[in-house]
Amino acid sequence: MRILFIGPHPDDCEIAAAGTVARFVAEGHEVWFHILGKAFENSIPKPSENLYQEAEKAAKTLGICNLHIDDFPFLKYPDHAFEIRESLERTAAVFNPQMVFLPTEHDLHQDHVTCSLEAQRAFRSNEELIAYNTVSSRHGFNPNLFINIEKYMGVKDEVLQMYETQAGKPYFMNRDWVHMAAYWAHKSNYSLRTPVEAFEILRKFM
């Protein structure tokens, strides 16, 4: 199966779904990443250009077949919505994914919201659209798909530790992805010791 993950920035897909990505790759699926921006120009602390290399290293470790990174300006995605949709439509034409993962539109970050809405427009004809949550997601994300990543939690942790430029951010310092996996395990009625990643199916045809 051809599976596409769309991320607003480097690390968003990995925080939400690195375990699922590793599982998909292990199961023989072809996975692509399309990231809309490669730098957090206005963030504090300001990361170096190493962020791009970190994203490449993470993708290689996960076994991603193709990593595409655009250069849309941080915090200004709403001003570039049409260009973002055009870029996503080019990926759709080349890859023709059967399953598309995108950030939830229920988010406080304007880049994440724009990414979600334009992805839904670009892939409006796809049979399977699935949303993931981010560290800035708010109420409205209602997961109904829970993927067991027990065998891949170690890979997820390894990949996220590669983002050294983000190490000073609270959700990296606290390794929030570990707590999120336990939280969703509890909410999904899995054993508390079985980490899961949570998603919301937006559309699925069978």
VODORO-883602 format. One record per residue: x, y, z of N, C-alpha, C in turn. Coordinates in steps of 0.001 Angstrom, whole numbers, plus 500000, padded with zeros to 6 digits. Layout:
residues N
XYZXYZXYZ...
END
This chain:
residues 206
500839498805500000500000500000500000500878501251500000500442502280499278501148503561499246500537504483500304501370504897501262500885505676502409501672506984502495500951508083502587501557509414502671501278510050504023502328510564504649502195511354505874502539512802505537501634513712505872501834515132505624502100515826506955503197516576507030503557517251508264503742518743508067503267519557508993503511521005508894505002521336508976505699520686509918507122520950510141507850519626510418509163519613510303509914518430510734509601518111512189509471516876512496509201516254513803507717516069514112506807516779513414505376516635513717504877515222513422505246514688512264504820513324511926505414512308512891506677512520513258507350511560514130506762511565515541506461512758516066505873512834517398504526512121517426503743512335516389502394511751516351502387510290515961503315509884515059503096508602514401504346507824514024505487508106514628506704507384514236506571505883514446505892505479515496505697504052515743504854503404514664503806504099514250502943503599513186503697503535511864504494504569511584505303504578510361506249503377510345506950503157511466507877502021511551507137500701511357505943500612511894505149499387511732504738499197510270504283500268509634503896500178508230505069499728507356506239500313507593507428499957506810507774498486507027507722498036508283508027496638508590507038495684507917505813496157507713504790495332507067504875495371505538505834496148505022506063496160503580505378497262502804504789498239503481504120499342502794505138500383502328504793501123501294505628502213500788505161503511501436506041504138502214505664505327502985506460506538502507505745507636502250506365508911501886506030509949502954506931510922503120506691512099503958506663513330503054505688514214503273505679515537502642505576516551503771506663517302503978506750518299505052506705519686504419505924520582504989505681521877504354506748522920504605507513522795505671508548523781505961509713523132506671510918523628506414512098522973506964512774523745508088512252524914508449512929525695509487511927526423510359512241526509511634511441527275512584512139528627512767511977529522511797512776530733511765512533531654512945511323531641513482510992532579514561510914531920515926511342530656515992511213529946517259512373530285518185512151530049519453513172530287520473513350529005521280514552528429521398515764528902520722515717528620519240516393529452518449516378529294517000517268528133516588516718527117515919517530525986515508518391526322514306519413525571514100520309525774512971519777525041511750520502525132510656520125524412509444520225522898509644520752522476510788520856521053511067519492520378511133518440521169511286517098520591511365516779519782510112517209520295508971516962519582507720517666518229507736518924518229508176519675516972508240519082516019509261518568516566510350517925515720511358516692515024510781515906515772510002514720515193509378515100514084508400516160514307507640516623513282506700517093512028507436517827512240508525518332511106509301517183510313509912516180511028510430515013510363511021514259509555509967514074510150508790513356509458507717514100508198507278515418508302507191516219507139506794516104506028507824516127506387509098516016505389510166514650504707510133513613505466509832512262504908509779512034504071508529512859504276507512512684503531506272511759504211505274511633505548505391510791506310504477511356506215503064510486505959502091510935505823500702511257507167500067510539508202500462510752509517499868510419510587500896511332511550501056511117512684501963511138513956501134510014514648501103509922515925500388509703517022501420510552518045501379510417519163502318510316520464501539509187521162501692508999522487501098509698523537501958509547524793501564510203525876502297509218527010502581507996526651502981507032527680503333507422528314504667507249529637504810507750530347505999506970530022507268507718529805508322507154529460509627506184530526510101505031530092510596503944530918511138503158531674510073503499531491508790502842532243507725502148531339506704501885530108507091501228529192506161499873529712505659499070530376506532497775530865506032497915531793504827499024532519504749499258533423503622499656532678502347499954531392502482500434530602501344499556529369501109498299529466501500497415528303501452497300527728500038497134528588499043496954528084497688498219527384497192499383527972497467500646527356497048500883526030497760500470525956499021500589524706499775499729523621499133498511523981498773497636522999498130498225522530496798498788523457496039499409523088494768500566522111494976501376522360496005502496521463496287502006520070496665500965520018497490500401518730497888499768518010496697499152518757495817498537518142494634499598517565493701500782518180493660501870517614492856502315516271493426502397516194494750502743514914495379501653513881495106500412514310495165499299513393494883499407512824493475499782513672492514499879513230491126501022512247490925502127512462491641503308511610491471503168510292492231502698510370493465502691509200494355501365508451494336500261509183494141498921508583494155498716507701495379498787508285496587498684507473497803497304506878497994497275505707498601496014505047498913495506505422500306496415505869501161496069506282502515496868507548502831496194508557503390496843509837503678496635510198505144497738510489505840497698510960507225498029512445507233497264513226508003497434514671508068497120515149509471497604516333509854497304516814511208495837517175511355495329517044512560493951517446512817493807518954512630492637519376512168492381520809512033492062521444513385491837520626514405491534521135515745492844521406516475493455522523516158494802522820516625494945524318516848495802524691517778496020526098518085497065526747517175497852525942516493498940526454515663498412526715514252498559527961513787497999528319512484498616527531511335499887527175511436500507526368510381499883524977510314499592524414511469498995523077511525497582523094510928496825524119511262495454524213510754495458524350509233496309525229508723496385525416507273496826524135506582497808523464507157498276522193506608497126521197506527496346521087507581495232520143507615494179520475506571493758521727506527492674522115505620493091521977504162494317522384503840494763522286502450495013520833502053495441520015502989495608518589502698494258517934502430493245518316503208491913517763502970491379518174501603491714519372501171491283519823499848492074519113498748493388519022498941494238518412497914493915516933497714493514516272498802493245514829498739491759514530498942490940515437498461489483515308498649488912514077497952489640513543496960489136512373496241489714511068496762490641511155497721491237509928498256490239509153499103490383507856499076489427507002499777489674506929501271490886507258501712491183507097503138492006508278503642491402509104504473492060510237505116492006510033506623493165510180507262493265509915508691494036511054509356493486511601510432494099512728511127494868512259512356495974512955512614496743512708513836496768513982514685497080513824515955497144514983516845498587515431517021498757516680517405500089517227517680500123517755519108501263518266519501501387518768520878500543520024521095500109520665520016499269521865520152497805521599519804497435520332519642496039520000519338495142520378520507493885520704520200492929521091521243491709520174521180490716520483522010489491519680522030488852519686520644488387518540520231487806518388518905488432517227518164489645516859518576490277515662518033489669514464518748488958513633517996488247512488518573488742511199517943489790510603518483490372509411517860489434508216517880489428507493516767488642506268516668489450505136516041490759505377515908491680504361515411492910504372516311493216503224516888494342503113517812495274502003517322496537502367517093497494501426516518498529501035517568498638499754517794499578499211518776501002499378518251501847500092519006503232500317518578504224499732519583503778498728520325504635498164521373506002497745520824506036497146519638507300496672519066508147497814518498507535499008518366508202500094517654508415501340518502508099501244519805508278502394520683509751502769520795510610501789520790512039502060520872512538502821519652512031502462518484512405503158517254511904504595517295510681504783517778510119506128517879510984506997518789511367506469519919512189507220520862513551507551520229514120506589519541515418506797518882515336507903517831514291507860517024514138508837515954513951510244516506513130510378517527512877511713518070514092512281518785514916511428519351516146511904519983517120512461518955516902512159517664517765512700516610517546514190516399516401514696516824516101516123516664516756516932517788518064517028517732518807517718518790518505519211518821518136519796517677517819521217517652516556521536518446515739520531518704514487520742519433514578520322520898515762519929521331515936519318522653515535520242523797515572521555523594515239522480524669513757522729524845512943522203523950511504522431524052510904521491525103509932521982525873509393521188526986508916519800526586508241519689525450507710518372525076508811517410524652509995517935524314511136517063524064511846516721525370511997517700526224512668517466527507511907516429528329510584516471528231509746515543529008509407514265528250509873514170526987509547513018526140508035512762526170507289513789525802505833513730525883505240512583525072505922512164524008505378511081523171505218509781523951506041509581524976505913508377525808504626508459526627504368509628527206503168509812528019501906509781527149502007510334525939500866510305525030500509508874524654501513508048524419501259506645524049500562505902525185500947506199526422500305505569527573498884506101527765498720507411527551497389508025527701496398507426526711496802507330525441495890506793524438495651505308524634496634504616525200496419503202525530495288503068526543495321503936527540494266503916528566492909504278527958492878505320527136491618505768526550491032504738525586491901503941524983491429502962523995491138501599524603491316501489525931491087500236526656492166499183526417493304499595525835494443498702525777495033498587527177495898497592527350496655497514528590497483498782528728497583499294529932498370500504530173499836500314529794500262499077529701501663498815529357501862498594527858500829498785527084500916498613525640500761499971524967501840500603524539501734501943523940500996501912522610500188502924522372499468503044521111499581504481520605499345504649519316499190505973518715497752506109518254497218507324518418495791507549518195495557508392516948494506508048516218494169508745514983492656508881514862492248509831514031490830510015513758490577509778512270489766508780511963489421508501510574488457509576510082488885510345509099488042511391508521487194510843507382487764509894506634487020509295505541487625507934505218486766506966504971487237505634504606486176504939503766486561504542502557485668503792501691486104502333501662485150501435501634485455500013501603484628499344500503
END
